[in-house]
């Protein structure tokens, strides 16, 4: 009989699906099957000397749930395994993750370069919020890596990108932009929400920090808010941790526990949703009342080759333009897009995404409504565009739902 240790005893040797179920788990002396919920704010110490050691960092135990808690640890450790990261910190929301990640890497007088196609809140952080504190920003068309190279300055400390972008599913070449960032001594931060950690690994492609809105696919059932930042120990345990500890954009223990339970089915859910998304993309691309479909693994996508190269799956999100909604892009040429969304029975109108339920939204009047028409069009957002997050419903039902809705125009 061999005394060799089972290689799968090291969770790093497990697949992402297995890590999603077991990764990072540790049990109390009670030996519970499901992870315990540590719903508490503070911790006690055996002695005053033990408290001192904890605060000095000589003891790895917990101090206060504003920045440290066993429920956070399990969620963060499990995400590190799936993402291939050394360390992580969970936050109260996805926007808290993005804001903390960017702020942790810059100081007054620094410069940020970002792709212009961003979720509205993310664009606000780099375009409006950071300049208030003396950090200037430049937005570029992220589809061409050379645009980032041309925008770099001696004081550029961060490049921030989404890929695929929200809502038009433009792609950014992560490896190429990482090379540009590092050549200038800058940090690359990637918002990986649309691709999910199942289908895209930004750290392996050269990114330094990755952010997620855990509210989306990680919870995946519209229950709790959360976010997470992942990267090297050097970056996470220094400035990222310091900002979270001192300013408090922290996830709650309960929400961290919910995210843990969501991770158990992440791979299963995302794979099923992706199958339906791919089928819907093909159906819509062939429909005479659809002008364009944007899906990274559909051959009609203008960056299809890049999508196949850096994403192992097309993921759950797609966007499309409804025909006949107006040729001149005037302010209210969304009539047919509204008719399609309103006629759907299975798919619901909401601005969330990554949910078990299929969700559709009209970005120009919801998630990106605060931007001028000029800015919207620059980012590829016209009044005919609808963004669809594909859920877990039967794929044939979803196709039938859209077939009926499109017949109404």
N, C-alpha and C positions, 0 to 999 in steps of 0.2 A: 504493500500500500504506500502510495506516495505521500510525503509530508509537505508537498508543495502547496502554496497558498493559492486559492482560486483567484485568477486574475480579475474577475468581476468583483472581488472584495474591495478593490480600489474603484471608487465610483467614477473616476476619470476614464476608466476603460469601458464604461457602459454607454449605450446609445442615448441620444437625447430623450427618447420616449421613456426609457427606464430611469434616467436621471430625473425626469419630470415627476415621477412617482415617488422615488426613494431619496433623491439627492438632499444632502444637508440635514437629514432627520436625526435628531437625538432625543432620547426618551428619558423621562424622569424615573426615579426608582420604582414607580408604579408600573412601568412597562407598557404604557398605553399603545394601541395600534395606530390610531390617528394622532397626529401631532397635538401636543397640549397647547392650550391658549394661555399665554402669560399676560393676563389682563391686569397689569399693575403698573404703577408709576415709579416706585422706588424699590430699593433693595437694602437688606440689612447686612451688617458685618459682625463677625465674631468678636472682634476687638477694635479699639481705636487705631492700633497699629495696622490692622488689616484694612481699615478704611483709608488710612494714609497711603498704603501700598497701592490700593485700587486707584486713588486719585493721581498718584505719581506715575501710573502706567506700569508698575512692576507686577501687578496682578491682572489677569485678563478678564476678571469678572465684570459684572454690570454695575453701573452707578445710578443711572436715571433714564427713564424711558423717553426722554426728549431726544436721545441720540443712541440709545443702546438697550436692547431687550432680547431675550431668547427667541421670541417669535420673529423679530427682525432678522436675527442671525440665520434662522432656518430658511427664510425666504431668500435672503441675500446669498447664502451659500448654495442653495439649489439653482438660483439664477446664474451664479458664477460657473457652475458645472455646465449648464446648458449653453451659456454664451462663450465659454472658454476664457473667462476673466479671472484675474487674481483676487479682486476685491470688488465690493459693491456697497452702496448705501441706498436704502429705500426712502422714499419721500411721500408726502401726503397726496400729491397729484402728479400727473405727467408734466404739467407746466412748472411745478416746483422742481422737478428733475432737470428740465431744460434750463430754467433760470439759474439754479444752483450750479449746474455744470459750467455754464458760460461765466458766471460771476466768479467762480472759484479760480479761473485761469487768467483773469485780467485785473489791471489796476488803472487808476486814472492816468490818462496819457497813452493808453494802449489802443489798438485798432483791431476790429473784427471784420473778417470777410465772410459773407454768407451767400448761399444761393437765394435768388429772389423768389423762387417758387417755394413758399413755406406756408404752413398752417398760420392762420391769422395771429394767434397768440405768440407763436415762435417769432414771427416777423416783428411783432411789437417789441419783444425783448431786445432784439439786435438793432432795430431801426429807431425805436422811440425811447425805450427804457435805459439802455446802456449809455447813450449820449448824455443823459441827465447827470451821470456820474463821471463824465469826462472820458468816456470810451467811445471813439468814433467808429462808424461802421460803413462798409461798402457792400452793396448787393449786386450780384452778377448773374448772368444766365449760366446756370450750373451745368447745362448739357455739354459745354465745351470746357474741358479742364484748363485750357490756356487762359480762359477768362479769370480764373482764380490766380494764375501766375501773374497776369498783368495787374491785378488789383493789390498784390502784396506790397507792403511798405516795411521799412526797417522796424516799425513799432507794432507790426501785426503779430498778435499772440494766439489768435484762435481763428480757425475756419470752421464754420457750422453749416451742416447740410442735412436735408432730409432726402432719402432715396428709398423707394419711390416717393415722389412728392405728393403733398396733399393740396388740392384734390386731383390734379391732372396726371398723376403717375409718370411725371418726367423722371428720368434716371440720372444719377451722377456717378461717374466712375470713381469709386472709393479709392482703389489702389493708386490711380493717377493723382488724385487730389491729395492723398496722404503723402505721396512723394514730394509734392510741391510744398505742403505744410512743413514737413520735416527739413527740407532744404533751407527754409527760412526760419527754423527754430520755433515754429508754431505748433499748436496742438490741434488735431482734427477731432471734432465732436460730431457724431452721427446720430440723428434721430431715426431709429430703426422700426418704428411702430408698424408701418404698412407691411414691411417684409416679414416681420416677426423673427424671433431667434431660431425658428425652425428652418427658415429658407434663406437667411442671409447672416453672415458672420463678419461684421465690420472690423472687429479687432484682428481677425486673421488676415484681413485685406489691408491692414496698416493703420486703422483708426486708433485713437488714443483713449477716447471715452465714448460710450454708447448710452443713449437714453431711451427709456420707454415710458409711455403712459400705460401702467399696468391695469388701468381702468378698462382698457380695450381687450385685446385677445387674452391676456394673462388671467384676469378675472373672467372675462368673456361671457358674462351672464347679467350684465347691467346692474350689479349689486353695490360695489364699493369703489371708491376712488383710491388711486395709488400711482406711484411712479418709482423708477429706479435708475441709478447711474452706475455703470460698470466700467472697469478699466484696470490699470496696474495698481499695485499696492502703493507705489510712490505717489500717484496722483490722487487716489481715493482716500488714503489714510492721512494725507496732509491737508491740502486746502479744501477738498470736498467735505471731508469729515468736520473740519473746523467750522465751516459755514453752517453746516447742519446743526452741530453742537451749540453754536452760539446764537443762531437766529431761529432755529426751531421749525423748519418746514418738514416735519417728520411724519411718517406714516403712523397710524394708530396700531397697537398690537392686534386688535380685532381684524382690521383690514389686512394686515400682513398675513394673518392666519387664513383669511378668505383667499388671498392670492396663492398661498401654498396649496390650498385645495383646488384652486383653478388650474394650477400647473399640472396636477395629476392627469388632467384630460386635455392639456394644451395641444400636444401633437395629434391626438385623435381628432379633436375638433377642427384644428386648422387644416389638416389634410382633407377632411370631408368637405369643409367649406371651400377649399381650393378646387376640388373636383367640380363642384357646382359653379364656381366662378369661371373656370375655364370653359365649361359648357355654355354658360350664359354669354360670355364674351363672343364665342363663335356664333351663337344664335343672333345676337344683336348686330354683329359685324355684317351678317348676310341679310339683315332686314332692310327693306327699302325706305323705311321711315327713320332710319338712324344714319346720320352723316359720318360720324367717327366713333370708334371705340378705342379706349386707352386701357390696355392690359399688358403687362410686361412680357408675358409668354405667349402673346398672340402675334402672329407674323406681321400684322398690320402696324404694330407699334414701331415708331420711327427709330427706337433704340433697342430693337428686338435682340440683336446679337449681344449687346451689353447685358440685357436682362437675363439671357441664357447663361452668360458667363459668370455673373456674380450672384445670381439668385438661383437656388436649386429648385424652386417652385414659383409659380406665378402669384401665389398668395390669394388673399380673400377679397381684395379691393379692385374695383374697376370704375371707370367713368365713361360717359358717352354723351354725344350731342344729338339732340332730337331734331329731325329735319323740319323745315317749315316754320321755325319759331321767329323768323325775321332775318332778312339778309343784311341789314345795315347796323346790326348790333345796338340798336337804340335802347334806351333805358328800360323799357318794359316789353322787350321781345321774348319773354319767357312763357308765353301763353301755352304753347304745345308741351313744353317741358312740365309745366304745372298740371296740364291735363293728364299726362302719362302718370305722374306721381300720384295724383288724386284718384286715378282709376284702379290702382293696385289694391288687391285685397289681402294677399299674404304679406307682402313687403310693407313695412311701416315707415312713415315719415318721421325722421328724427335726425339729430345732428351727431349722435354717437356712432361708433364703429367698432368692429371686432366682436360684435355681440352674437349670441346664439340665434338671435332673430335677425332676419334680413332687414336692412335699414337703408333708406334713400334720402338724399337731401339735395337742395338746390344751392350750391355754394355761394353764388353771386348775391343771394338774398339772406343767407344765414351765416355760415362760418367765415366768409370773407366780405360780408356786407359793409364793413366799416371803411373799406378801401374805395378809392375813386374808381370810376369806370376805366380810366386810363391805366391805373395800376392793376386792376383785375385783368384787363386784356393783355397787358404785358406778361402776366403770369399764366396766360392761356385760359383764363376763366371768362367765358362769355355767357350770355343769358340762356343759351341752349343746353348748357352743360348740367348733367346730373351725376352725382357721386353715389355709388352703390357699395354697401358693405354686405357681402353675401353670408347668410347664416346657415343653420343646420337643417332647414326645411328640405323636403324632398326636392331634388333638382328638377324633376319634370314639372312639379307644381310651380316652381319659380318661372320656368320657361312659359308655361301656360298663363301665368299671371301677367307677364310682360306682353305676350301675344295679344291678350285681351286688351290691355291698357293701350297698346300701340294702335289697335283697331279703332280707338275712340278719337283719333285725330285724322 
